[in-house]
């Protein structure tokens, strides 16, 4: 028996109002907006509500500030009467004919004729409609209004028998439902969604109903019965993305049963050929083993378990960067007893890879860079025939950026229109100008006492830089820089550096990655060998180098490399006045500068000419774990004198360093995840045999040696040993606090340096320090205590210690 409900009554009343207003423009509901609403009387109210009058309006108090009643509107009165009358009838029906005690007596009171029960209020400013019903009511889909837009608060998968939440259903089926919490939908959209789910093979029965909420929104309840298949124990994933789709065959209703069987047999043979024509997916065997374990735990294959299996497969692809891969189908499981689950995949094979050059405005143009050079730096995964992987394309963009010839690099991908199931990918590149120049002015900052930053001079300097990059489109470059220490008097202090870089020395197509670099240089630095110890005042000695250097570097990976080459240079030692000196200076008690220190050069004249071979081997597998540096780094360097130049210097100078970055806890790796605390252990040994010039001796102390001391403050020696330990604790993104302890020792070799500069300048030859600090970005601020003087100080440095 069908009942005429309150909902139906309101719906027809609304239609009547719309019709009345449309056919009688003179009528209006102005009183509905100008007349204040009847106050609701609740148990907590302290003042009684004004009693309604016979006209349906509230009685205002009789005082001077009361508003006049608006003119009576006949249509409004009729509407209010029928609303109250309908509410009375249907509330009486729900309460069982008026019985039921005090509550029903109040609901059926005459005042309800003009003041219906409190429903969800309508807010005209929001983009959705209130359901207009009492909270907690369950409404069938067919009872929803076709004129409203309903807001969905929650989506619940229910057991149809118990109406309880179905275990694991949300994990299995939530991705099949296009409805989202917070979304706004019409009745027609909800019907279409139900029809789409009903056609799915995973449900034997499925329905929608809706529970009303006090805020006017609804919860979508989905009671369902899932499909149950015969048990399966194995799974097979087949990539069929590049196999052309076959047109579906329409079954003629006039076909005989025999003809239908023959048609199904042919279709089954076509399906087998299609599956056999695909290739095995790249899904690892470990994942397949996990899926087999899931299947063997049950006696039958439920649709929820099948959906979890398919979701697990697709999740592996997306978690590993294969964002073009999707599960599209699986075989018929109804009558396939004991057989395999055959999963059909579109993995996203790259069928087209384009490289285009653009102007600054994004207009495609002809580029200067050789395409073979670009393809050389692309990872192997970024090629036609491979599966599209987002991580590989991100690595490709990093490799292209490392060439330093592009101002903008972007990549994109989409479906290949000519190859069904294929991926069309493209790189868009904007090249830097080949010829460039730059002029900058600066004040030179040098480490002063206790390594505090100090201006070298109040007179500004200037640097003029210029270059020609990407010569012949093969990333060859020629660049130079001229630095003037005193802009007002350029001839007093000038240094320069010119270099030519020739990558891919063995050819652009040769897998061996060797780069040739020729350099012509002039440098000027304060000699740390002639630095005084604590309390010792001496005039600085400047070491000026002019020379040429030719080096070949072979890259084994992004960070590991081997370089070897020839260096020929002329070294001059000068005092503060710019005069060449052969010995270090000391300051007497009366302030007089005396050149009675150790020799500064091997020749003793203040000028050395020498040639030597230089080799460097770096093994570096460090990486960033959520922003924290972890891994290992080993460096070995050797300089071999050739016996050419002043006093036919023949020597061997070598050093080896090893650094370990240990994460102190396991963390989940990913963007936005917290970095782990890190323990850093570092050791370095240096040694020398033969004719060692003093300006090539090892120095101990400084921000990259033993912190807490100035550069060379501990000593100068032929051999040295440095040990360091540091604990880093992340504070926030790109910042961490740290504590450290370090030690440096000359191993008693200072006496072997000509003139023993360590003793001459009253240095200890060994020293330790400890301290703590914080690193923000590229700046280190730390407090360190040196054990030689038992005093501490604050220091600011740029760059990392290790």
Buried (B, 14 or more C-beta within 10 A) or exposed (E): EEEEEBBBBBBEBBEEBEEBBEEEEEBEBEBEEEBEEBEEEEEEEEEEBBEBEEEBBBEBEEEEEEEEBEEEBEBBBBBBEBBBBBBBBBBBBEBEEEEBEEEBEEBBEEBBBBBBEEBBEEEEEEEBBBBBBEBEEEBEBEBBBEEBBBBBBEBBBBBBEEEEEBEBBBEBBBEEBEBEEEBBBBBEBBBEBBEEBEEEEBBEEBBBBBBBBEBBBBBBBBBBBBBEBBEBEBBBBBBBBBBEEEEEEEEEEEEEEEEEEEBEEEBEEEBEEBBEEBBEBBBEEEBBEEBBEEBEEEEEBBBBBBBBBBBBBBEBBEEBBBBBBBBEEBBEBEEBEEBBBBBBBBBBBBBBBEBEBBEEEEEEEEBBBBEEBBBBBBBEBBEEEBBBBBEBBEBBBEBBEEBEBBEEBEBEBEBBEEBBBBBBBBBBBBBEEBEEEEEEEEEBEBBEEBBEEEEBEEBBBBBBBBBBBBBEBBBBBBBBBBBBBBEEEEEEBBBBBBBBBBBBBEEEEEEEBBBBBBBBBBBBEBBBBBBBBBEBEBBBBBBBBBBBBBBBBBBEEEBBBBBBBBBBBBBBBBBEEEEBBBBBBBBEEEEEBEBEBBBBBBBBBBBBBBBBEBBBBBBBEBEEBBBBBBBEBBBBBBBBBBBEBBBEBBBBBBBBBBBBBBBEEEBEEEEEEEBBBBBBBBBBBBBBEEBBBBBBBBBBBBBBBBBBBBBBBBBBBBBBBBBBBBBBBBEEEEEBBBBBBBBBBBBEBBEBBBBBBBBBBEBBBBBBBBBBBBBEEEEBEBEBBBBBBEEBBEBBBEEEBB
